[in-house]
Amino acid sequence: MSASDVQQAEGDNEHVGWEAVKDLPPSAKLVAKVLEYNDSLTQSQLAEETLLPPRTVRYALTRLEDVDVVGSRFSFSDARKRIYTLTIE
């Protein structure tokens, strides 16, 4: 791995996190903030907490997943639901 590769990797790491959220729509920022204060929530819980329509929450989660700041897993109690968590500090 060359020095330029290391610098590129460091630059990528700096972009991940709240810097990556900065350029996203307000709905995505709100969803990220709600996830910051709650360990993990389902999509319907996020819609309830943010007072956003479910479709807007889906869009926000997609945008957050695109920049790798939100992770998801299947719910153990209901496999039809996904649990979302924030992956940044």
N, CA, C and O atoms as a GROMACS GRO file, in nm:
protein
  356
    1MET      N    1   0.085  -0.117   0.000
    1MET     CA    2   0.000   0.000   0.000
    1MET      C    3   0.090   0.124   0.000
    1MET      O    4   0.178   0.139   0.085
    2SER      N    5   0.067   0.210  -0.096
    2SER     CA    6   0.151   0.329  -0.108
    2SER      C    7   0.102   0.439  -0.015
    2SER      O    8  -0.005   0.429   0.045
    3ALA      N    9   0.182   0.544  -0.003
    3ALA     CA   10   0.147   0.656   0.084
    3ALA      C   11   0.019   0.725   0.036
    3ALA      O   12  -0.061   0.770   0.118
    4SER      N   13   0.000   0.735  -0.096
    4SER     CA   14  -0.122   0.798  -0.148
    4SER      C   15  -0.246   0.715  -0.116
    4SER      O   16  -0.353   0.770  -0.093
    5ASP      N   17  -0.231   0.581  -0.114
    5ASP     CA   18  -0.342   0.495  -0.077
    5ASP      C   19  -0.381   0.516   0.069
    5ASP      O   20  -0.499   0.518   0.102
    6VAL      N   21  -0.282   0.531   0.155
    6VAL     CA   22  -0.306   0.554   0.297
    6VAL      C   23  -0.377   0.688   0.316
    6VAL      O   24  -0.472   0.698   0.393
    7GLN      N   25  -0.330   0.792   0.246
    7GLN     CA   26  -0.395   0.923   0.257
    7GLN      C   27  -0.538   0.918   0.207
    7GLN      O   28  -0.626   0.980   0.266
    8GLN      N   29  -0.563   0.844   0.098
    8GLN     CA   30  -0.698   0.830   0.044
    8GLN      C   31  -0.788   0.761   0.146
    8GLN      O   32  -0.901   0.803   0.167
    9ALA      N   33  -0.737   0.654   0.208
    9ALA     CA   34  -0.815   0.581   0.308
    9ALA      C   35  -0.847   0.670   0.427
    9ALA      O   36  -0.959   0.667   0.479
   10GLU      N   37  -0.751   0.750   0.471
   10GLU     CA   38  -0.775   0.841   0.582
   10GLU      C   39  -0.879   0.946   0.544
   10GLU      O   40  -0.964   0.981   0.626
   11GLY      N   41  -0.874   0.994   0.423
   11GLY     CA   42  -0.972   1.092   0.376
   11GLY      C   43  -1.112   1.033   0.372
   11GLY      O   44  -1.210   1.102   0.403
   12ASP      N   45  -1.122   0.905   0.332
   12ASP     CA   46  -1.252   0.839   0.330
   12ASP      C   47  -1.307   0.824   0.471
   12ASP      O   48  -1.426   0.845   0.493
   13ASN      N   49  -1.222   0.790   0.568
   13ASN     CA   50  -1.266   0.775   0.706
   13ASN      C   51  -1.314   0.906   0.764
   13ASN      O   52  -1.407   0.907   0.845
   14GLU      N   53  -1.252   1.015   0.726
   14GLU     CA   54  -1.293   1.145   0.778
   14GLU      C   55  -1.431   1.182   0.725
   14GLU      O   56  -1.507   1.249   0.794
   15HIS      N   57  -1.464   1.140   0.603
   15HIS     CA   58  -1.592   1.174   0.543
   15HIS      C   59  -1.705   1.094   0.607
   15HIS      O   60  -1.820   1.140   0.611
   16VAL      N   61  -1.674   0.976   0.658
   16VAL     CA   62  -1.775   0.894   0.724
   16VAL      C   63  -1.800   0.953   0.862
   16VAL      O   64  -1.707   0.995   0.930
   17GLY      N   65  -1.924   0.955   0.903
   17GLY     CA   66  -1.961   1.012   1.031
   17GLY      C   67  -2.055   1.128   1.011
   17GLY      O   68  -2.127   1.135   0.911
   18TRP      N   69  -2.053   1.220   1.105
   18TRP     CA   70  -2.144   1.335   1.096
   18TRP      C   71  -2.114   1.422   0.976
   18TRP      O   72  -2.203   1.492   0.928
   19GLU      N   73  -1.991   1.421   0.927
   19GLU     CA   74  -1.959   1.497   0.805
   19GLU      C   75  -2.038   1.444   0.687
   19GLU      O   76  -2.082   1.522   0.602
   20ALA      N   77  -2.058   1.313   0.680
   20ALA     CA   78  -2.135   1.254   0.571
   20ALA      C   79  -2.282   1.291   0.579
   20ALA      O   80  -2.350   1.300   0.477
   21VAL      N   81  -2.331   1.314   0.700
   21VAL     CA   82  -2.472   1.349   0.721
   21VAL      C   83  -2.497   1.495   0.687
   21VAL      O   84  -2.610   1.533   0.654
   22LYS      N   85  -2.395   1.576   0.694
   22LYS     CA   86  -2.408   1.721   0.676
   22LYS      C   87  -2.477   1.760   0.545
   22LYS      O   88  -2.555   1.855   0.543
   23ASP      N   89  -2.450   1.689   0.437
   23ASP     CA   90  -2.504   1.725   0.306
   23ASP      C   91  -2.635   1.654   0.272
   23ASP      O   92  -2.685   1.668   0.161
   24LEU      N   93  -2.689   1.579   0.366
   24LEU     CA   94  -2.814   1.505   0.340
   24LEU      C   95  -2.935   1.594   0.367
   24LEU      O   96  -2.923   1.700   0.429
   25PRO      N   97  -3.053   1.552   0.320
   25PRO     CA   98  -3.175   1.631   0.343
   25PRO      C   99  -3.208   1.642   0.492
   25PRO      O  100  -3.161   1.561   0.573
   26PRO      N  101  -3.287   1.742   0.529
   26PRO     CA  102  -3.323   1.761   0.670
   26PRO      C  103  -3.390   1.638   0.733
   26PRO      O  104  -3.369   1.610   0.851
   27SER      N  105  -3.470   1.566   0.657
   27SER     CA  106  -3.536   1.448   0.712
   27SER      C  107  -3.434   1.343   0.753
   27SER      O  108  -3.451   1.277   0.856
   28ALA      N  109  -3.328   1.326   0.675
   28ALA     CA  110  -3.224   1.229   0.709
   28ALA      C  111  -3.147   1.273   0.834
   28ALA      O  112  -3.110   1.191   0.917
   29LYS      N  113  -3.124   1.404   0.846
   29LYS     CA  114  -3.055   1.456   0.964
   29LYS      C  115  -3.140   1.432   1.089
   29LYS      O  116  -3.087   1.396   1.194
   30LEU      N  117  -3.272   1.454   1.078
   30LEU     CA  118  -3.361   1.432   1.191
   30LEU      C  119  -3.363   1.286   1.231
   30LEU      O  120  -3.355   1.255   1.350
   31VAL      N  121  -3.373   1.196   1.136
   31VAL     CA  122  -3.372   1.053   1.165
   31VAL      C  123  -3.240   1.014   1.232
   31VAL      O  124  -3.240   0.935   1.327
   32ALA      N  125  -3.129   1.066   1.184
   32ALA     CA  126  -2.998   1.036   1.244
   32ALA      C  127  -2.993   1.085   1.388
   32ALA      O  128  -2.941   1.015   1.476
   33LYS      N  129  -3.046   1.204   1.414
   33LYS     CA  130  -3.045   1.258   1.551
   33LYS      C  131  -3.132   1.174   1.644
   33LYS      O  132  -3.095   1.149   1.758
   34VAL      N  133  -3.248   1.132   1.595
   34VAL     CA  134  -3.336   1.048   1.677
   34VAL      C  135  -3.268   0.915   1.707
   34VAL      O  136  -3.277   0.864   1.819
   35LEU      N  137  -3.200   0.858   1.608
   35LEU     CA  138  -3.127   0.733   1.632
   35LEU      C  139  -3.008   0.754   1.726
   35LEU      O  140  -2.968   0.662   1.797
   36GLU      N  141  -2.953   0.875   1.728
   36GLU     CA  142  -2.843   0.903   1.820
   36GLU      C  143  -2.891   0.894   1.965
   36GLU      O  144  -2.817   0.848   2.052
   37TYR      N  145  -3.013   0.938   1.991
   37TYR     CA  146  -3.066   0.938   2.127
   37TYR      C  147  -3.134   0.807   2.166
   37TYR      O  148  -3.157   0.781   2.284
   38ASN      N  149  -3.167   0.725   2.067
   38ASN     CA  150  -3.228   0.593   2.091
   38ASN      C  151  -3.136   0.488   2.031
   38ASN      O  152  -3.087   0.505   1.919
   39ASP      N  153  -3.112   0.382   2.104
   39ASP     CA  154  -3.019   0.280   2.057
   39ASP      C  155  -3.060   0.220   1.924
   39ASP      O  156  -2.980   0.216   1.830
   40SER      N  157  -3.183   0.175   1.914
   40SER     CA  158  -3.231   0.114   1.790
   40SER      C  159  -3.382   0.129   1.783
   40SER      O  160  -3.452   0.118   1.883
   41LEU      N  161  -3.431   0.154   1.661
   41LEU     CA  162  -3.574   0.173   1.640
   41LEU      C  163  -3.615   0.110   1.508
   41LEU      O  164  -3.533   0.095   1.417
   42THR      N  165  -3.743   0.072   1.498
   42THR     CA  166  -3.797   0.026   1.372
   42THR      C  167  -3.839   0.147   1.289
   42THR      O  168  -3.839   0.260   1.338
   43GLN      N  169  -3.873   0.122   1.165
   43GLN     CA  170  -3.916   0.230   1.078
   43GLN      C  171  -4.042   0.298   1.131
   43GLN      O  172  -4.053   0.420   1.128
   44SER      N  173  -4.136   0.219   1.180
   44SER     CA  174  -4.260   0.277   1.233
   44SER      C  175  -4.233   0.357   1.360
   44SER      O  176  -4.296   0.460   1.383
   45GLN      N  177  -4.142   0.311   1.444
   45GLN     CA  178  -4.105   0.387   1.564
   45GLN      C  179  -4.037   0.518   1.525
   45GLN      O  180  -4.059   0.620   1.589
   46LEU      N  181  -3.954   0.514   1.421
   46LEU     CA  182  -3.889   0.637   1.374
   46LEU      C  183  -3.993   0.736   1.322
   46LEU      O  184  -3.983   0.856   1.348
   47ALA      N  185  -4.092   0.687   1.249
   47ALA     CA  186  -4.197   0.774   1.199
   47ALA      C  187  -4.275   0.838   1.314
   47ALA      O  188  -4.312   0.955   1.309
   48GLU      N  189  -4.298   0.759   1.418
   48GLU     CA  190  -4.369   0.810   1.535
   48GLU      C  191  -4.286   0.914   1.610
   48GLU      O  192  -4.339   1.018   1.652
   49GLU      N  193  -4.159   0.888   1.628
   49GLU     CA  194  -4.070   0.979   1.702
   49GLU      C  195  -4.044   1.110   1.628
   49GLU      O  196  -4.039   1.217   1.688
   50THR      N  197  -4.027   1.101   1.496
   50THR     CA  198  -3.992   1.219   1.417
   50THR      C  199  -4.112   1.296   1.366
   50THR      O  200  -4.100   1.410   1.321
   51LEU      N  201  -4.231   1.233   1.374
   51LEU     CA  202  -4.354   1.290   1.319
   51LEU      C  203  -4.347   1.308   1.167
   51LEU      O  204  -4.418   1.390   1.110
   52LEU      N  205  -4.261   1.229   1.103
   52LEU     CA  206  -4.249   1.229   0.957
   52LEU      C  207  -4.335   1.117   0.899
   52LEU      O  208  -4.357   1.015   0.965
   53PRO      N  209  -4.383   1.135   0.776
   53PRO     CA  210  -4.457   1.025   0.711
   53PRO      C  211  -4.366   0.904   0.690
   53PRO      O  212  -4.245   0.919   0.672
   54PRO      N  213  -4.422   0.784   0.691
   54PRO     CA  214  -4.341   0.663   0.672
   54PRO      C  215  -4.258   0.665   0.543
   54PRO      O  216  -4.144   0.619   0.542
   55ARG      N  217  -4.314   0.719   0.437
   55ARG     CA  218  -4.240   0.725   0.311
   55ARG      C  219  -4.116   0.813   0.324
   55ARG      O  220  -4.011   0.780   0.269
   56THR      N  221  -4.127   0.924   0.395
   56THR     CA  222  -4.013   1.013   0.416
   56THR      C  223  -3.908   0.946   0.503
   56THR      O  224  -3.788   0.962   0.479
   57VAL      N  225  -3.952   0.870   0.602
   57VAL     CA  226  -3.857   0.797   0.688
   57VAL      C  227  -3.783   0.692   0.605
   57VAL      O  228  -3.662   0.675   0.622
   58ARG      N  229  -3.853   0.622   0.517
   58ARG     CA  230  -3.787   0.524   0.430
   58ARG      C  231  -3.681   0.590   0.344
   58ARG      O  232  -3.570   0.539   0.329
   59TYR      N  233  -3.716   0.705   0.286
   59TYR     CA  234  -3.622   0.779   0.202
   59TYR      C  235  -3.500   0.823   0.285
   59TYR      O  236  -3.386   0.810   0.240
   60ALA      N  237  -3.524   0.874   0.404
   60ALA     CA  238  -3.415   0.920   0.491
   60ALA      C  239  -3.324   0.803   0.527
   60ALA      O  240  -3.202   0.817   0.525
   61LEU      N  241  -3.381   0.689   0.559
   61LEU     CA  242  -3.301   0.572   0.594
   61LEU      C  243  -3.218   0.524   0.476
   61LEU      O  244  -3.104   0.482   0.492
   62THR      N  245  -3.276   0.530   0.357
   62THR     CA  246  -3.202   0.492   0.237
   62THR      C  247  -3.082   0.583   0.217
   62THR      O  248  -2.972   0.536   0.187
   63ARG      N  249  -3.103   0.712   0.232
   63ARG     CA  250  -2.993   0.808   0.216
   63ARG      C  251  -2.886   0.786   0.323
   63ARG      O  252  -2.766   0.795   0.293
   64LEU      N  253  -2.926   0.758   0.446
   64LEU     CA  254  -2.830   0.733   0.554
   64LEU      C  255  -2.753   0.603   0.530
   64LEU      O  256  -2.634   0.596   0.560
   65GLU      N  257  -2.820   0.502   0.478
   65GLU     CA  258  -2.752   0.376   0.447
   65GLU      C  259  -2.653   0.395   0.332
   65GLU      O  260  -2.548   0.331   0.330
   66ASP      N  261  -2.687   0.483   0.237
   66ASP     CA  262  -2.598   0.509   0.124
   66ASP      C  263  -2.463   0.565   0.168
   66ASP      O  264  -2.361   0.539   0.105
   67VAL      N  265  -2.462   0.643   0.277
   67VAL     CA  266  -2.336   0.701   0.327
   67VAL      C  267  -2.281   0.622   0.446
   67VAL      O  268  -2.191   0.668   0.515
   68ASP      N  269  -2.337   0.503   0.469
   68ASP     CA  270  -2.288   0.410   0.571
   68ASP      C  271  -2.286   0.466   0.712
   68ASP      O  272  -2.189   0.446   0.785
   69VAL      N  273  -2.392   0.535   0.752
   69VAL     CA  274  -2.400   0.582   0.891
   69VAL      C  275  -2.512   0.514   0.967
   69VAL      O  276  -2.530   0.537   1.087
   70VAL      N  277  -2.590   0.430   0.899
   70VAL     CA  278  -2.699   0.356   0.963
   70VAL      C  279  -2.686   0.209   0.925
   70VAL      O  280  -2.663   0.174   0.810
   71GLY      N  281  -2.702   0.125   1.025
   71GLY     CA  282  -2.703  -0.019   1.002
   71GLY      C  283  -2.841  -0.075   1.033
   71GLY      O  284  -2.917  -0.014   1.109
   72SER      N  285  -2.873  -0.189   0.976
   72SER     CA  286  -3.002  -0.249   1.002
   72SER      C  287  -2.988  -0.400   1.019
   72SER      O  288  -2.894  -0.462   0.968
   73ARG      N  289  -3.083  -0.456   1.091
   73ARG     CA  290  -3.089  -0.601   1.110
   73ARG      C  291  -3.236  -0.638   1.124
   73ARG      O  292  -3.320  -0.553   1.151
   74PHE      N  293  -3.265  -0.766   1.106
   74PHE     CA  294  -3.402  -0.812   1.121
   74PHE      C  295  -3.439  -0.818   1.268
   74PHE      O  296  -3.355  -0.848   1.353
   75SER      N  297  -3.565  -0.789   1.298
   75SER     CA  298  -3.615  -0.797   1.434
   75SER      C  299  -3.630  -0.944   1.473
   75SER      O  300  -3.676  -1.025   1.393
   76PHE      N  301  -3.593  -0.977   1.595
   76PHE     CA  302  -3.608  -1.114   1.643
   76PHE      C  303  -3.754  -1.144   1.674
   76PHE      O  304  -3.798  -1.258   1.659
   77SER      N  305  -3.830  -1.044   1.716
   77SER     CA  306  -3.970  -1.067   1.752
   77SER      C  307  -4.062  -1.069   1.630
   77SER      O  308  -4.166  -1.134   1.632
   78ASP      N  309  -4.024  -0.999   1.522
   78ASP     CA  310  -4.105  -0.996   1.401
   78ASP      C  311  -4.011  -0.984   1.281
   78ASP      O  312  -3.959  -0.875   1.253
   79ALA      N  313  -3.990  -1.092   1.211
   79ALA     CA  314  -3.892  -1.096   1.101
   79ALA      C  315  -3.930  -1.005   0.985
   79ALA      O  316  -3.848  -0.980   0.897
   80ARG      N  317  -4.053  -0.956   0.983
   80ARG     CA  318  -4.093  -0.864   0.876
   80ARG      C  319  -4.038  -0.724   0.898
   80ARG      O  320  -4.031  -0.643   0.805
   81LYS      N  321  -3.998  -0.694   1.021
   81LYS     CA  322  -3.948  -0.561   1.055
   81LYS      C  323  -3.796  -0.559   1.061
   81LYS      O  324  -3.732  -0.661   1.086
   82ARG      N  325  -3.742  -0.441   1.036
   82ARG     CA  326  -3.597  -0.420   1.048
   82ARG      C  327  -3.573  -0.322   1.161
   82ARG      O  328  -3.652  -0.230   1.184
   83ILE      N  329  -3.464  -0.342   1.232
   83ILE     CA  330  -3.423  -0.254   1.341
   83ILE      C  331  -3.305  -0.171   1.289
   83ILE      O  332  -3.209  -0.225   1.236
   84TYR      N  333  -3.314  -0.040   1.305
   84TYR     CA  334  -3.210   0.052   1.255
   84TYR      C  335  -3.131   0.109   1.372
   84TYR      O  336  -3.187   0.144   1.475
   85THR      N  337  -3.000   0.116   1.352
   85THR     CA  338  -2.910   0.175   1.453
   85THR      C  339  -2.813   0.269   1.384
   85THR      O  340  -2.778   0.251   1.267
   86LEU      N  341  -2.769   0.369   1.458
   86LEU     CA  342  -2.670   0.463   1.408
   86LEU      C  343  -2.532   0.403   1.428
   86LEU      O  344  -2.503   0.350   1.535
   87THR      N  345  -2.447   0.410   1.325
   87THR     CA  346  -2.316   0.345   1.334
   87THR      C  347  -2.204   0.445   1.352
   87THR      O  348  -2.086   0.411   1.336
   88ILE      N  349  -2.237   0.570   1.386
   88ILE     CA  350  -2.134   0.670   1.409
   88ILE      C  351  -2.143   0.717   1.553
   88ILE      O  352  -2.246   0.702   1.618
   89GLU      N  353  -2.032   0.774   1.604
   89GLU     CA  354  -2.030   0.822   1.742
   89GLU      C  355  -2.079   0.963   1.749
   89GLU      O  356  -2.084   1.021   1.858
   0.00000   0.00000   0.00000
